[in-house]
Amino acid sequence: MIKSERNEYEIYRGLQRPLVLYMFKGRFIYTGVGSIFAGLICTLVVLSQAGLIWGLLTLCLVSGGGLVYTALGQRQGLHRKTRSKGIYIIETRIHRQHGTKS
């Protein structure tokens, strides 16, 4: 019996699962965190100008609205594509001339 001289190594290929934080996956984690930070910044501005009640209301509206927008966008998938219905025929504008050499 001939033994192979080839060394075999285990290759770590990750967990083979998408990154999930709370209910957000992949790139939607960044948009969710961004909406929370935008809510905090808007809250600080409104809090310094209008008061505590308006600041808390701004925090709820901006952060909550951003998170709802992100969650609804996640339902459409990672690649939000416009899905047009119908059959489209795309004509080529390049015409070959037969019988000529390039």
Secondary structure by P-SEA (a helix, b strand, c coil): cccccbbbbbbbccccccccccccccaaaaaaaaaaaaaaaaaaaaaacccaaaaaaaaaaaaaaaaaaaaaaaaacccccccccbbbbbbbcccccccccc
